[in-house]
Amino acid sequence: YSRWVTAYKGANESARVALPSAMTSYAATWHNWDNSSQSTASADTYIASGTPDGNWRYADDVTCGFSSSASLFIRRGMVQFDQSSLPAVGLRRAGTGRASLRMYCPAAYSSSSYTVTVYRVTADWGETGTIPTWNTFNASKEGAAWAATAVAAVNNYYTWQWDPYAKGMPVNNRGLMFLAQDESAATWVKGFASKDYTGSYPPEMRMDYYLPANPGWITSL
């Protein structure tokens, strides 16, 4: 593509000058993997049936699956992101994999490969205000799965993918809920690093989109 600007050497002599481009649009990524300052989750937690009124919003893990501990039993993870700057639907690139959630797995019952499925949450929640518990949120998810991926060995990243143009995105202030392949035995437990986990492994969500054709204006030089 090509651009031009008009510059003036004198003080206060700059005019508002368009930056035209020969292309109608060009690609960009919202919350790219290498931009950790943008990609950190705004809230994450898990809920547990063994402590139905409890919450683990400051835990270092977002875990799903069964535990024999009476204080835990079935666990379901939850994560959400600040989507206030999310590009409009018309700018989103189409195709599975154009939007994705990436989580780091530091802990699992076994290295066997099991499916972890995420569902869109259907009610607002946060780490303050409406704090989710098993009693209030275990059923607050859509009936249809949003995305699924096989999770195996620890110390690896795992990614859930979908089409942001055709399918949309998780709802702001609601996010996604993690369910293990089976919630009746510890074999299927998988744990993921939360935003409070020690180290640089925060939950991340990204989306590919097109920048508008008009790249904007220069108002000073």
One Martini backbone bead per residue (centre of mass of N, CA, C, O) as a GRO file, in nm:
protein
  221
    1TYR     BB    1   0.103   0.030   0.007
    2SER     BB    2   0.018   0.387   0.020
    3ARG     BB    3   0.155   0.703   0.145
    4TRP     BB    4   0.086   1.045   0.260
    5VAL     BB    5   0.231   1.366   0.350
    6THR     BB    6   0.206   1.695   0.494
    7ALA     BB    7   0.460   1.929   0.567
    8TYR     BB    8   0.567   2.170   0.820
    9LYS     BB    9   0.819   2.381   0.961
   10GLY     BB   10   0.638   2.550   1.117
   11ALA     BB   11   0.483   2.674   1.371
   12ASN     BB   12   0.152   2.601   1.360
   13GLU     BB   13   0.135   2.468   1.035
   14SER     BB   14  -0.039   2.236   1.071
   15ALA     BB   15  -0.244   2.009   0.910
   16ARG     BB   16  -0.507   1.817   0.834
   17VAL     BB   17  -0.393   1.496   0.715
   18ALA     BB   18  -0.433   1.257   0.503
   19LEU     BB   19  -0.388   0.879   0.489
   20PRO     BB   20  -0.374   0.721   0.221
   21SER     BB   21  -0.474   0.402   0.073
   22ALA     BB   22  -0.465   0.142  -0.165
   23MET     BB   23  -0.605  -0.011   0.047
   24THR     BB   24  -0.900  -0.120   0.206
   25SER     BB   25  -0.730  -0.326   0.393
   26TYR     BB   26  -0.582  -0.457   0.706
   27ALA     BB   27  -0.421  -0.658   0.918
   28ALA     BB   28  -0.497  -0.764   1.261
   29THR     BB   29  -0.445  -0.795   1.629
   30TRP     BB   30  -0.621  -0.874   1.912
   31HIS     BB   31  -0.430  -0.968   2.146
   32ASN     BB   32  -0.153  -1.065   2.118
   33TRP     BB   33   0.066  -1.292   2.245
   34ASP     BB   34   0.312  -1.063   2.269
   35ASN     BB   35   0.087  -0.888   2.455
   36SER     BB   36   0.062  -0.901   2.790
   37SER     BB   37  -0.076  -0.624   2.865
   38GLN     BB   38  -0.354  -0.725   2.713
   39SER     BB   39  -0.407  -1.055   2.773
   40THR     BB   40  -0.498  -1.038   3.048
   41ALA     BB   41  -0.711  -1.123   3.263
   42SER     BB   42  -0.977  -0.977   3.454
   43ALA     BB   43  -1.094  -1.274   3.531
   44ASP     BB   44  -1.066  -1.558   3.768
   45THR     BB   45  -1.177  -1.904   3.839
   46TYR     BB   46  -1.338  -2.140   4.066
   47ILE     BB   47  -1.577  -2.395   4.121
   48ALA     BB   48  -1.732  -2.596   4.398
   49SER     BB   49  -1.939  -2.850   4.519
   50GLY     BB   50  -1.807  -2.887   4.812
   51THR     BB   51  -1.823  -2.550   4.808
   52PRO     BB   52  -2.103  -2.385   4.714
   53ASP     BB   53  -2.010  -2.084   4.857
   54GLY     BB   54  -1.745  -2.072   4.716
   55ASN     BB   55  -1.416  -1.915   4.620
   56TRP     BB   56  -1.119  -1.889   4.370
   57ARG     BB   57  -1.015  -1.589   4.265
   58TYR     BB   58  -0.697  -1.614   4.399
   59ALA     BB   59  -0.597  -1.836   4.253
   60ASP     BB   60  -0.338  -2.007   4.052
   61ASP     BB   61  -0.601  -2.158   3.933
   62VAL     BB   62  -0.789  -2.319   3.653
   63THR     BB   63  -1.007  -2.570   3.736
   64CYS     BB   64  -1.102  -2.905   3.614
   65GLY     BB   65  -1.282  -3.143   3.793
   66PHE     BB   66  -1.225  -3.408   4.005
   67SER     BB   67  -1.240  -3.450   4.370
   68SER     BB   68  -1.210  -3.626   4.678
   69SER     BB   69  -1.247  -3.375   4.813
   70ALA     BB   70  -1.500  -3.243   5.006
   71SER     BB   71  -1.426  -2.930   4.925
   72LEU     BB   72  -1.471  -2.996   4.603
   73PHE     BB   73  -1.497  -3.208   4.374
   74ILE     BB   74  -1.647  -3.028   4.152
   75ARG     BB   75  -1.485  -2.844   3.889
   76ARG     BB   76  -1.507  -2.498   3.750
   77GLY     BB   77  -1.392  -2.286   3.527
   78MET     BB   78  -1.312  -1.922   3.493
   79VAL     BB   79  -1.310  -1.663   3.226
   80GLN     BB   80  -1.215  -1.314   3.157
   81PHE     BB   81  -1.233  -1.012   2.947
   82ASP     BB   82  -1.149  -0.708   2.825
   83GLN     BB   83  -1.386  -0.594   2.552
   84SER     BB   84  -1.401  -0.276   2.493
   85SER     BB   85  -1.187  -0.297   2.225
   86LEU     BB   86  -1.351  -0.460   2.042
   87PRO     BB   87  -1.409  -0.522   1.738
   88ALA     BB   88  -1.628  -0.515   1.512
   89VAL     BB   89  -1.788  -0.745   1.330
   90GLY     BB   90  -1.715  -0.621   1.039
   91LEU     BB   91  -1.383  -0.661   1.112
   92ARG     BB   92  -1.386  -0.957   1.125
   93ARG     BB   93  -1.233  -1.251   1.074
   94ALA     BB   94  -1.286  -1.533   0.898
   95GLY     BB   95  -1.260  -1.831   1.075
   96THR     BB   96  -1.119  -2.084   1.212
   97GLY     BB   97  -0.882  -1.930   1.442
   98ARG     BB   98  -0.937  -1.609   1.460
   99ALA     BB   99  -1.012  -1.718   1.744
  100SER     BB  100  -0.862  -1.740   2.084
  101LEU     BB  101  -0.769  -1.954   2.355
  102ARG     BB  102  -0.500  -1.939   2.601
  103MET     BB  103  -0.346  -2.200   2.805
  104TYR     BB  104  -0.165  -2.294   3.087
  105CYS     BB  105  -0.031  -2.622   3.198
  106PRO     BB  106   0.093  -2.714   3.529
  107ALA     BB  107  -0.160  -2.923   3.591
  108ALA     BB  108  -0.220  -3.285   3.634
  109TYR     BB  109  -0.309  -3.603   3.686
  110SER     BB  110  -0.234  -3.656   3.379
  111SER     BB  111  -0.090  -3.705   3.041
  112SER     BB  112  -0.342  -3.763   2.930
  113SER     BB  113  -0.577  -3.727   2.680
  114TYR     BB  114  -0.821  -3.465   2.727
  115THR     BB  115  -1.119  -3.304   2.714
  116VAL     BB  116  -1.176  -2.949   2.701
  117THR     BB  117  -1.462  -2.750   2.763
  118VAL     BB  118  -1.618  -2.455   2.645
  119TYR     BB  119  -1.845  -2.204   2.779
  120ARG     BB  120  -2.074  -1.973   2.780
  121VAL     BB  121  -2.161  -1.733   2.986
  122THR     BB  122  -2.495  -1.603   3.120
  123ALA     BB  123  -2.352  -1.417   3.348
  124ASP     BB  124  -2.250  -1.184   3.546
  125TRP     BB  125  -1.907  -1.132   3.670
  126GLY     BB  126  -1.654  -1.131   3.943
  127GLU     BB  127  -1.413  -1.039   4.196
  128THR     BB  128  -1.643  -0.842   4.232
  129GLY     BB  129  -1.950  -0.847   4.354
  130THR     BB  130  -2.030  -1.093   4.144
  131ILE     BB  131  -1.952  -1.388   4.295
  132PRO     BB  132  -1.888  -1.700   4.210
  133THR     BB  133  -2.066  -2.005   4.260
  134TRP     BB  134  -2.204  -2.303   4.254
  135ASN     BB  135  -2.497  -2.215   4.324
  136THR     BB  136  -2.495  -1.959   4.105
  137PHE     BB  137  -2.306  -2.096   3.833
  138ASN     BB  138  -2.307  -2.398   3.727
  139ALA     BB  139  -2.564  -2.325   3.512
  140SER     BB  140  -2.416  -2.058   3.371
  141LYS     BB  141  -2.461  -2.191   3.064
  142GLU     BB  142  -2.450  -2.296   2.770
  143GLY     BB  143  -2.550  -2.579   2.601
  144ALA     BB  144  -2.342  -2.516   2.393
  145ALA     BB  145  -2.048  -2.554   2.279
  146TRP     BB  146  -1.776  -2.348   2.193
  147ALA     BB  147  -1.510  -2.524   2.272
  148ALA     BB  148  -1.239  -2.767   2.201
  149THR     BB  149  -0.967  -2.957   2.367
  150ALA     BB  150  -0.672  -3.127   2.396
  151VAL     BB  151  -0.530  -3.242   2.709
  152ALA     BB  152  -0.216  -3.323   2.846
  153ALA     BB  153   0.060  -3.225   2.915
  154VAL     BB  154   0.253  -3.044   3.096
  155ASN     BB  155   0.396  -2.744   3.016
  156ASN     BB  156   0.161  -2.628   2.825
  157TYR     BB  157  -0.013  -2.507   2.561
  158TYR     BB  158  -0.368  -2.430   2.506
  159THR     BB  159  -0.624  -2.427   2.238
  160TRP     BB  160  -0.914  -2.237   2.156
  161GLN     BB  161  -1.132  -2.236   1.866
  162TRP     BB  162  -1.286  -1.980   1.642
  163ASP     BB  163  -1.544  -1.789   1.477
  164PRO     BB  164  -1.598  -1.444   1.508
  165TYR     BB  165  -1.802  -1.388   1.275
  166ALA     BB  166  -2.012  -1.632   1.298
  167LYS     BB  167  -2.010  -1.671   1.631
  168GLY     BB  168  -1.830  -1.479   1.791
  169MET     BB  169  -1.811  -1.381   2.136
  170PRO     BB  170  -1.763  -1.344   2.434
  171VAL     BB  171  -1.915  -1.198   2.690
  172ASN     BB  172  -1.899  -0.931   2.854
  173ASN     BB  173  -1.857  -1.021   3.196
  174ARG     BB  174  -1.844  -1.358   3.141
  175GLY     BB  175  -1.726  -1.560   2.936
  176LEU     BB  176  -1.579  -1.875   3.043
  177MET     BB  177  -1.630  -2.235   3.082
  178PHE     BB  178  -1.483  -2.522   3.238
  179LEU     BB  179  -1.491  -2.868   3.125
  180ALA     BB  180  -1.452  -3.179   3.175
  181GLN     BB  181  -1.488  -3.480   3.027
  182ASP     BB  182  -1.500  -3.582   3.334
  183GLU     BB  183  -1.683  -3.555   3.669
  184SER     BB  184  -1.614  -3.857   3.834
  185ALA     BB  185  -1.290  -3.834   3.806
  186ALA     BB  186  -0.950  -3.750   3.855
  187THR     BB  187  -0.823  -3.827   3.577
  188TRP     BB  188  -0.953  -3.545   3.426
  189VAL     BB  189  -0.777  -3.338   3.548
  190LYS     BB  190  -0.731  -2.979   3.481
  191GLY     BB  191  -0.478  -2.721   3.502
  192PHE     BB  192  -0.462  -2.360   3.501
  193ALA     BB  193  -0.332  -2.062   3.466
  194SER     BB  194  -0.360  -1.779   3.625
  195LYS     BB  195  -0.316  -1.441   3.686
  196ASP     BB  196  -0.182  -1.544   3.982
  197TYR     BB  197   0.043  -1.684   3.865
  198THR     BB  198   0.366  -1.774   3.884
  199GLY     BB  199   0.446  -1.597   3.617
  200SER     BB  200   0.421  -1.589   3.240
  201TYR     BB  201   0.083  -1.734   3.228
  202PRO     BB  202  -0.161  -1.597   3.116
  203PRO     BB  203  -0.448  -1.560   3.007
  204GLU     BB  204  -0.561  -1.577   2.653
  205MET     BB  205  -0.705  -1.351   2.400
  206ARG     BB  206  -0.780  -1.356   2.046
  207MET     BB  207  -0.815  -1.144   1.733
  208ASP     BB  208  -0.888  -1.118   1.403
  209TYR     BB  209  -0.859  -0.822   1.186
  210TYR     BB  210  -0.966  -0.525   1.026
  211LEU     BB  211  -0.868  -0.238   0.927
  212PRO     BB  212  -0.955   0.040   0.829
  213ALA     BB  213  -0.907   0.216   0.543
  214ASN     BB  214  -0.884   0.467   0.726
  215PRO     BB  215  -0.597   0.554   0.920
  216GLY     BB  216  -0.630   0.872   0.941
  217TRP     BB  217  -0.467   1.137   1.128
  218ILE     BB  218  -0.266   1.426   1.120
  219THR     BB  219  -0.209   1.703   1.367
  220SER     BB  220   0.108   1.655   1.409
  221LEU     BB  221   0.494   1.703   1.372
   0.00000   0.00000   0.00000
